[in-house]
Amino acid sequence: MKTAYILQPGKLGDLIITTPIANYYKNNGYNIKWFAYDNFKNYFKYFNYIEPIFLDYYIKNYFSNTR
C-alpha cells in the first residue's frame, strides 16, 4: 500500500480544512501519515485512518521567536 505524508503543522482550522484531503487519499488506497503539533493530539483520535506524527509545539515557538 502507498503512503501519503501530510505536512500541515498549522492551527486547528488548518487541520479541519485539510482532513478531507486525507480522507480522499485513504479512499484511494493510501496509508496516511500526518505531521502535526503535539497540542492537537485529541483532534486525531477521531480519525482512525490517520497516523499522526507529532512535532513538539514548543520547538515551533522557539524558532519563530529567534528571527
LUMMI-844570 format. One line per 4 residues: their letters; for each residue x, y negated, z of N, C-alpha, C, CB. Coordinates in pm, 1 decimal. Glycine has a CB too. Layout:
<nodes>
A	X:Y:Z:X:Y:Z:X:Y:Z:X:Y:Z; ...
</nodes>
This chain:
<nodes>
MKTA	84.5:118.2:0.0:0.0:0.0:0.0:89.3:-124.9:0.0:-96.2:0.4:122.9; 50.0:-225.3:-73.5:124.2:-350.7:-80.7:98.2:-433.3:44.3:85.6:-430.1:-207.2; 189.1:-525.7:72.4:176.0:-612.6:188.4:175.3:-758.1:143.7:290.0:-587.1:289.3; 81.5:-833.4:197.1:75.8:-978.0:174.0:116.1:-1047.5:303.5:-67.8:-1023.6:127.2
YILQ	210.2:-1138.6:293.6:253.1:-1217.9:408.6:193.4:-1356.9:396.0:408.8:-1224.6:418.3; 131.2:-1402.9:503.1:75.1:-1538.2:504.9:155.2:-1619.0:604.8:-78.0:-1537.8:541.5; 209.7:-1728.6:557.0:283.2:-1820.3:643.2:199.8:-1947.1:653.7:428.1:-1850.2:587.7; 119.1:-1953.7:756.4:30.5:-2067.6:779.1:32.9:-2099.4:927.9:-115.6:-2038.0:729.6
PGKL	146.2:-2154.1:974.7:154.7:-2183.8:1117.6:95.2:-2320.3:1150.1:299.7:-2178.0:1164.0; -29.1:-2339.9:1113.9:-94.0:-2467.9:1138.2:-179.1:-2464.3:1263.2:-178.7:-2507.3:1019.7; -272.9:-2553.3:1266.7:-367.1:-2561.4:1378.1:-486.7:-2470.7:1349.8:-413.5:-2708.3:1401.4; -580.5:-2466.7:1441.9:-693.2:-2374.6:1432.1:-774.2:-2395.5:1303.9:-783.4:-2390.5:1553.1
GDLI	-799.2:-2517.5:1265.1:-875.3:-2543.0:1142.6:-808.0:-2484.6:1020.1:-894.9:-2691.5:1123.4; -674.4:-2491.8:1015.3:-599.8:-2432.9:904.1:-616.4:-2280.6:902.0:-450.5:-2470.2:913.8; -616.1:-2219.9:1019.6:-634.4:-2074.9:1026.2:-773.4:-2034.2:978.7:-611.4:-2024.9:1168.8; -873.9:-2109.2:1020.5:-1011.8:-2078.1:980.9:-1028.9:-2090.2:829.8:-1110.9:-2171.3:1053.0
ITTP	-971.2:-2192.5:771.8:-983.9:-2213.3:627.5:-908.8:-2105.3:548.9:-931.5:-2352.3:589.2; -798.9:-2055.9:603.3:-715.0:-1959.8:532.6:-758.4:-1814.7:551.0:-573.7:-1974.7:577.7; -836.1:-1784.4:652.7:-877.1:-1646.6:680.5:-947.9:-1579.1:562.8:-967.4:-1644.4:800.6; -1034.5:-1646.6:486.9:-1095.5:-1578.7:370.9:-993.0:-1533.2:266.5:-1196.1:-1671.1:304.7
IANY	-879.6:-1601.1:257.9:-774.4:-1557.7:165.0:-719.4:-1422.3:209.7:-659.8:-1663.3:157.1; -698.1:-1408.2:340.0:-651.6:-1280.2:393.2:-754.2:-1170.4:365.7:-624.2:-1291.3:544.5; -880.0:-1201.8:383.0:-986.2:-1104.6:357.5:-987.8:-1062.6:209.9:-1123.0:-1163.2:397.6; -968.3:-1156.7:121.0:-963.1:-1126.9:-22.1:-852.8:-1025.4:-52.2:-940.3:-1256.0:-103.3
YKNN	-733.8:-1051.5:0.6:-622.8:-959.6:-24.6:-645.0:-823.8:40.2:-493.0:-1019.6:25.7; -703.2:-822.4:159.7:-734.8:-694.4:224.5:-830.5:-612.7:138.6:-795.8:-717.8:364.2; -932.1:-677.9:84.5:-1028.9:-609.3:-1.5:-968.1:-561.0:-132.4:-1144.8:-700.8:-31.0; -851.2:-614.4:-167.7:-781.7:-572.4:-289.0:-662.9:-480.7:-259.1:-734.3:-694.2:-365.9
GYNI	-663.8:-419.4:-141.0:-567.6:-314.7:-111.3:-437.7:-356.7:-45.8:-536.1:-246.7:-232.6; -431.6:-473.8:10.5:-309.3:-521.0:74.7:-316.6:-505.6:226.3:-283.4:-666.8:38.2; -201.6:-478.1:287.4:-186.7:-497.1:431.5:-158.0:-644.9:453.0:-72.1:-405.6:492.0; -214.4:-702.4:556.8:-199.0:-845.8:581.3:-112.1:-867.4:704.0:-336.6:-914.0:599.6
KWFA	-3.3:-940.4:685.7:81.8:-983.2:796.6:84.0:-1135.5:794.7:227.8:-922.9:785.8; 54.3:-1193.6:909.3:31.8:-1337.7:916.1:120.7:-1399.7:1023.0:-116.3:-1368.4:945.1; 205.1:-1492.8:982.7:287.6:-1567.9:1076.2:204.7:-1682.7:1132.6:417.2:-1620.9:1007.3; 197.7:-1689.9:1264.3:119.4:-1795.5:1330.0:179.7:-1824.1:1467.0:-30.9:-1754.4:1343.4
YDNF	147.5:-1939.0:1520.2:196.5:-1974.5:1652.9:126.9:-1892.1:1760.2:176.1:-2123.7:1679.5; 201.6:-1861.0:1863.7:151.7:-1770.5:1966.5:35.3:-1825.5:2048.5:262.4:-1735.2:2057.9; 10.2:-1954.3:2040.8:-104.7:-2007.4:2115.8:-238.1:-1975.3:2047.3:-90.5:-2159.2:2132.6; -235.8:-1905.6:1933.4:-358.6:-1864.1:1864.0:-381.4:-1713.6:1871.7:-353.3:-1907.1:1718.3
KNYF	-324.3:-1647.4:1970.1:-339.3:-1501.2:1982.9:-485.5:-1460.0:1992.0:-264.0:-1450.4:2106.1; -565.0:-1535.3:2063.4:-706.5:-1499.1:2079.3:-783.0:-1503.7:1947.6:-772.7:-1591.7:2179.3; -745.5:-1591.6:1856.5:-814.1:-1601.5:1727.2:-801.1:-1470.6:1649.3:-757.0:-1718.8:1644.3; -683.4:-1412.3:1648.5:-657.7:-1295.9:1563.9:-716.9:-1166.3:1618.2:-510.6:-1278.8:1546.0
KYFN	-757.1:-1163.4:1743.7:-814.4:-1038.8:1796.1:-950.0:-1007.5:1731.6:-830.1:-1047.9:1948.6; -1010.4:-1102.9:1661.8:-1139.2:-1081.0:1595.0:-1124.9:-1029.0:1452.4:-1218.1:-1209.4:1593.3; -1000.9:-1017.4:1405.2:-976.5:-974.2:1266.8:-882.8:-854.0:1270.2:-915.5:-1090.7:1179.8; -941.4:-735.5:1275.1:-859.9:-614.8:1288.4:-780.3:-582.6:1163.1:-947.3:-498.0:1323.0
YIEP	-806.8:-647.5:1052.6:-732.5:-622.0:929.6:-609.0:-710.7:916.1:-822.6:-642.0:810.2; -587.4:-800.5:1011.0:-471.1:-889.4:1008.3:-372.8:-845.0:1116.7:-513.8:-1038.9:1029.3; -247.3:-829.2:1076.8:-141.2:-802.0:1173.9:-65.1:-933.2:1196.9:-44.3:-686.9:1123.4; -92.5:-1000.3:1307.3:-25.4:-1127.9:1330.6:119.4:-1108.8:1375.1:-101.2:-1208.5:1435.0
IFLD	203.0:-1200.1:1331.9:341.9:-1208.2:1376.4:354.1:-1345.4:1441.8:446.8:-1188.3:1255.9; 365.5:-1345.5:1572.8:356.8:-1471.8:1645.2:491.2:-1541.8:1658.2:299.2:-1448.3:1782.0; 487.6:-1671.2:1633.1:602.8:-1759.6:1648.4:585.7:-1838.1:1777.4:618.1:-1855.4:1525.9; 693.7:-1870.3:1839.6:689.5:-1946.7:1964.0:649.1:-2091.1:1933.6:827.0:-1942.1:2036.6
YYIK	537.5:-2133.8:1987.9:485.9:-2268.8:1963.5:582.9:-2375.2:2012.5:350.4:-2287.0:2031.6; 656.7:-2345.5:2117.2:749.0:-2444.0:2172.2:868.4:-2468.0:2082.2:796.1:-2400.3:2307.8; 904.0:-2369.4:2000.9:1010.7:-2390.1:1902.7:967.0:-2495.8:1802.8:1046.5:-2257.7:1830.0; 842.5:-2488.9:1759.6:790.2:-2589.5:1665.9:801.3:-2729.2:1725.2:643.5:-2559.1:1629.8
NYFS	760.9:-2744.3:1849.7:766.8:-2875.0:1913.3:909.8:-2922.9:1927.8:699.5:-2870.9:2048.8; 1001.6:-2832.4:1955.4:1141.3:-2871.5:1970.8:1194.2:-2929.3:1840.4:1227.0:-2751.7:2015.1; 1172.6:-2859.0:1728.8:1225.3:-2905.2:1602.1:1154.9:-3029.7:1551.7:1214.9:-2796.7:1500.2; 1028.7:-3046.8:1580.4:958.5:-3165.7:1532.5:1000.2:-3290.6:1612.2:806.0:-3144.9:1542.1
NTR	1054.8:-3273.0:1731.7:1097.6:-3387.3:1813.9:1245.0:-3419.4:1800.3:1066.6:-3360.9:1958.3; 1319.8:-3347.1:1718.9:1462.8:-3371.1:1705.9:1497.7:-3458.2:1586.8:1535.3:-3241.0:1695.2; 1401.5:-3507.0:1516.7:1429.9:-3589.3:1397.0:1463.8:-3729.8:1434.1:1311.9:-3589.9:1302.0
</nodes>
